[in-house]
Amino acid sequence: MGSQECGKISPFGKVPCLVCDDGMAIAESAFINESLEQQFFEPLLLSAAATDHARVRVGVRVTEAYVFARYLPLFAIAKVQGEQVAAVTKGMEAVMDSLAVLDRFIDGEDYAIGNALSLADGAIAPALFDITEYAAEYFGASDALENCSKLEACWSRIQTNPHVARALAER
């Protein structure tokens, strides 16, 4: 789909965007995930327990608004200015700082929040996949999770979930 076509469908002119049966377009991953979760998932991916519910939402928000928001623009900067420019180095440092913040919210023994797959895992998995697969190659960040022991352990565990493993295999 070209950018003009996408602009006609998505309120923000970008993907992802889910078009519902009634024609309403829902943009942004977190909103799409919550909508799908409410319609189709049992058990819920957004915990019914109030404190876990809030922690899941914080995990999603930190991942999207800080980790991904700081990481993804680095590709454009590196493409135009080169991988070794100060903006890329500084940007990757900001990503690692965001990962350290996210690390503080990880509290599950099996997953990011609690002991069941949640929307936080759904946000964290693609971010950590991208960062662990490409940050060293493109930005010289050899171990972005170096100071994030809980996040690193969570990443190791979440990759074994059959749903996550299937999505990773489709990359």
Sequence and secondary structure as in RCSB ss.txt:
>XXXX:A:sequence
MGSQECGKISPFGKVPCLVCDDGMAIAESAFINESLEQQFFEPLLLSAAATDHARVRVGVRVTEAYVFARYLPLF
AIAKVQGEQVAAVTKGMEAVMDSLAVLDRFIDGEDYAIGNALSLADGAIAPALFDITEYAAEYFGASDALENCSK
LEACWSRIQTNPHVARALAER
>XXXX:A:secstr
  HHHHHHH TTSSS EEE TTS EEESHHHHHHHHHHHH SS SS SSHHHHHHHHHHHHHIIIIIIHHHTHHH
HHHHHH TTSHHHHHHHHHHHHHHHHHHHH   SSSSSTTS  HHHHHHHHHHHHHHHHHHHHH  TTTTTT HH
HHHHHHHHTTSHHHHHHHHT 
